[in-house]
Amino acid sequence: MADAPTPPASLVPLSDFADLDHDRAERRGYPEAVYCEGKTPAQVGSIAAAVRDRGTVTLFTRASPEHAEAVLTKVPDARYDGEARLLAWPPEPPEPTGGPVVVVAAGTSDLPVAREALLTATHLGRACDLVVDVGVAGLHRVLARLDLLRAARAIVVVAGMDGALPSVVAGLVAAPVVAVPTSVGYGAALGGIAPLLAMLNACSPGVAVVNIDNGYGGGHLAAQIAAPAPRSGG
């Protein structure tokens, strides 16, 4: 006898494929995030219904248009950024607190990852600016933005190719730099491994490195660095 077909995720208890961390914001100060890639749209839709019912602030990352459609069916007021592949619910970010974050994209091809970092930090409560197309092939472009960069509490630098921009920026500013390598580049860039290794070997101090194309991780770390100072007891 043939096995019965597997029912769609919408008919399967959520606990069969997910265990949501509804208390993350209270425990850590930052909301839940759902990584959509590798999940079916039906699974992501079921997760969206659960966070809606609990009122859990949530980011959905690496969301395809099909994932977005499933989420918006359950949470119509969620906001989807197709370039960043990110959904946010509630759609409006909190009022900014802490210090400002600047996200720097080396090239136009790095923008999807840079926007993921930007939106993540924004929805985690930081005031953010985006600086685009300031790669090391034209250093005058990043030098022209020094006033903005030096006013930041934390800077996210997103770059592929040779991955040199984080070292350059870190040598010009006092703030910590979060380096995000991207899978942008010709063959010897090895899908982002070359910029990753370049960033790990940065000669400028104060550079932290996250995984390839991990805009969410870069934006989250920058938001934590730029968080308001904790109140002293007394």
N, C-alpha and C positions, 0 to 999 in steps of 0.2 A: 504494500500500500504506500502510495506516495505521501510524503510529508505535507501537512497542511501549510498553505502559504502564510508567511509572516504578516500579521496585521500591521497596518500603518501606524506610525509613532503616535498619531493623535488618538489611537485606541489602546495604546500601551501605557501602563502607569508610568509616570515620570520617573519614579524610583528605579525602573528597570534600566534606565540609561543615563540618569543625571542625579546628582545630589547637590542642590544649590546651596550656596553659602550666603544665606539671607542676612546673617549677622556680621558680615565682613566689615561693613561701614562702621558699625559700633565698635568692633574689636580693633580695627586697624586705622579707621579714619578715612578709608577710601572704599568706593563701592565695588560690587561684584562685576566681573567681566566674563563674557561668554565668547570663547573662540569658536567661530562658526565653521571654519574650514574643516572638512572631514565629517561634519554632522549633516544629516539630511535636512531639507527645509522643514519637513514635518516635525522633526525633533526640535529644531530651533523655534518653531512656532509654539510647540508645547512648553518650552522653557519661557518664552515670552508671556504666555498666558499665566504661568506660575508667578513670574515676577510682577506682573500686573496685579494679580490677586493679592499679593503680599505688600505691594507698594514699594518694592525693592529697586532702588536706583541702580541702573545697569547699563553697561556698554557692551555692544555686540561687535566684535572685531572680525576682520577677514570675512565680511558678509558679502556674498554674491547678490546679484539682483533677485535671484530666487529666494535666498535667505531673507532678504529685505521684504519681499512680498509676503512671506510667511509671518514675519514679525509684525508688519503693518496691518495684517489681517486681525491680529490679536490686540495690537497696541497702535491704533490708527494715528495717534499724535506723536509717535516716535519720529526722530529726525534721522534721515539717511543721507550720508555723503558718499556718492558713488565712487569718487576718485580715491578717497581714503578707505573705502569699503568698511565704513563704521556707522553703526546706528547708536543713538543715544536716547535713553528714556529715563526721566522726563526729557523733553526736547531742549529746554532752556538750561544752560549751565548755571551753577550757583554764582552768587555775587563773588567777585574775586577777592581773595585774601592773600596774605603773604607777599612775597616779592615777585617781580615780573620774570617771565620766561621768554626767551627768544629762540625760535626754531629757524635754523639756517639750512637751506637746500643748495647743495653745490650746483646742481643743474636741473633743468626742467624735467628730465627723466627721473629725478629723485623725488619729485613732488608728491606722488601718492603716499610714500612712506613718511615724508615730512608732514603732510596733512594729517596722517594718522597720529603722529606725535603731537601736533598742534591741538587737535581736537581732544585728545586724551588729557593733556595738561589743562586745557580750558574747562573740561567737564569735571576735572578734579579740583577746580576752584582757583586757578591762577590766571592772571592777566597775561595774554600771550601776543606776540608779534611774529610774523613770518617774513623772512628775508629770502629771496629767491635768486637763483642763477648767479652765484658769487664764487664759482669754482676757481681753483688756483691758476687756471690758464689766463686769468685776468685779475691779478691781485688788487688792482685799483678798485675793483668793485666791492670787495670786502672792506678795504680800507675806508671807502666812502661811507660805510655804515658803522664806524667805530663808536660813535656817540651812543647809538642804540645798543650795541653789543656791550659796551662798558656800563650801561645802566641796568643790565640784567642781573638777577640773582643766580640764574642757571641758564645755560645755553645748550641746546640740542643741535648737533651738526650732523646732517644726513648727507652721505657722499658715497658714490661708487667709484668706478675707474681705479685711480691710484690711491684713493682714500687719504689724501694728504691734508685736506682742509681742516680737520679737527686739530692737528698739530699747529697749523698756522694760527687759527683762532685762539687756541689756548695760550699761545705765546704773546697775545695782544691784550688779554683781559685778565681780570682778577677772579672772575666767577668760575666755578667748576664747569667743565665741558662734558656733555654726554654724547659720545660718538656712536652713530648708527650706520654701519656699513650696508650698502644696498647691492643687489644682484645686477647692477647696471655696469656694463662694460664689455669690451671685446673678449675673445677667447681666454687670454691669459689672466683675466680678472677672475676666472674660475667660479662664476656664479656668486661672487661676493666674498670669496675666501681671500683674494689678494687685498682688497681694502680692509677686511677684518684684521689680517695680520699686520698691515701697515698701522692701523689704529692701535692695536695691542703693543706695537713697538714705538709708539709716539715718543718723541724725545722731549716734548713739552710736558711738564708735570700738570696734574689736575685733570687728566682725561680718563673717564670711565667708559667702557665699551659694552654695548649690548649686542644681541645676536643679529645676524643678517636679516635685513628688512623688518626688524622689530621696532616699528614706530611706536607701538603701544608701550613697550618696555622703556623706550627712551623718554617718551613723554611722561610716563608715570614716575620714573626716577627724578626727572627734572622738577616735577610737581612736588615731590617729597623734599628735595633739596631746598626749594623755594617756599616751603610751608612757613606759616607764622611761627615765631618762636614760642615754645610752650610757656605757659604762665608759671612763674616761680611760686613755690609754696610759701606760706608764712602766715 
